[in-house]
């Protein structure tokens, strides 16, 4: 499983070796104790030190990795494209 830490509206992919159960316990303990820094190991090996307090909203998202066979094409990306909205083009010719 792939896990992502969501903190302050930003997503941080966690290292596969990061213990999610241990991280959840560290976050709960920090919030209960009035706050402290919790260190997280991110994908790629970098570390992130997060100040955890009762007022901080943190989520840990779990997602199964996508798997493809050699014959399969990866799915097309999904999402919306945003376009600037303005007045419709003028059809006046004169």
C-alpha positions as CSV (number, residue, x, y, z in Angstrom):
1,X,0.0,0.0,0.0
2,X,1.1,3.6,-0.7
3,X,0.4,6.1,2.1
4,X,0.3,9.9,1.9
5,X,0.4,12.3,4.8
6,X,-1.9,15.3,4.2
7,X,-1.0,18.3,6.3
8,X,-2.0,21.9,5.8
9,X,-3.5,21.1,2.4
10,X,-0.3,19.6,1.1
11,X,0.3,16.0,0.3
12,X,3.5,14.2,1.3
13,X,4.1,10.6,0.0
14,X,5.4,8.5,2.9
15,X,8.4,6.1,2.6
16,X,7.2,2.5,2.3
17,X,9.3,1.7,5.4
18,X,7.4,4.4,7.5
19,X,5.3,2.6,10.1
20,X,1.8,4.1,9.6
21,X,0.6,2.6,12.9
22,X,3.5,4.1,14.7
23,X,3.0,7.4,13.0
24,X,-0.7,7.5,14.0
25,X,0.2,6.8,17.6
26,X,2.9,9.5,17.6
27,X,0.4,12.0,16.2
28,X,-2.3,11.1,18.8
29,X,0.2,11.3,21.6
30,X,1.6,14.6,20.5
31,X,-1.9,16.1,20.3
32,X,-2.9,14.7,23.7
33,X,0.2,16.0,25.3
34,X,-0.4,19.6,24.1
35,X,1.8,19.5,21.0
36,X,5.3,18.5,19.8
37,X,7.2,17.8,16.7
38,X,6.7,14.4,15.0
39,X,9.3,13.3,12.4
40,X,8.1,11.6,9.3
41,X,10.2,9.8,6.6
42,X,9.0,10.7,3.2
43,X,9.4,8.8,-0.1
44,X,12.9,9.3,-1.4
45,X,14.3,9.2,2.2
46,X,13.9,12.9,3.1
47,X,12.5,13.7,6.5
48,X,9.7,16.1,7.5
49,X,9.3,17.5,11.0
50,X,5.7,18.4,11.7
51,X,4.4,20.4,14.7
52,X,1.4,18.5,15.9
53,X,-1.2,20.2,18.2
54,X,-4.8,19.7,18.9
55,X,-5.7,22.3,16.3
56,X,-3.8,20.7,13.4
57,X,-5.7,18.7,10.9
58,X,-3.8,15.7,9.6
59,X,-4.9,12.8,7.4
60,X,-3.1,9.7,6.3
61,X,-4.4,8.4,3.0
62,X,-4.0,4.8,1.9
63,X,-4.0,3.8,-1.8
64,X,-3.3,0.6,-3.5
65,X,-0.5,0.9,-6.2
66,X,-1.7,0.7,-9.8
67,X,-0.4,-2.4,-11.5
68,X,-0.2,-2.9,-15.3
69,X,0.7,-5.9,-17.4
70,X,3.0,-5.4,-20.4
71,X,0.0,-5.6,-22.8
72,X,-2.1,-3.0,-21.0
73,X,-2.0,0.7,-21.6
74,X,-2.0,2.9,-18.5
75,X,-5.4,4.6,-18.0
76,X,-5.8,8.1,-19.4
77,X,-5.4,10.7,-16.7
78,X,-8.7,11.9,-15.3
79,X,-9.5,15.3,-14.1
80,X,-10.9,18.6,-15.3
81,X,-9.2,21.3,-17.3
82,X,-10.0,24.8,-16.2
83,X,-10.5,27.4,-18.8
84,X,-10.8,31.2,-18.4
85,X,-14.4,32.3,-18.8
86,X,-15.1,35.5,-20.6
87,X,-17.8,37.0,-22.7
88,X,-18.8,34.9,-25.8
89,X,-17.1,35.9,-29.0
90,X,-18.9,38.6,-30.9
91,X,-20.8,37.5,-34.0
92,X,-21.3,41.1,-35.1
93,X,-19.8,41.6,-38.6
94,X,-20.4,45.2,-39.1
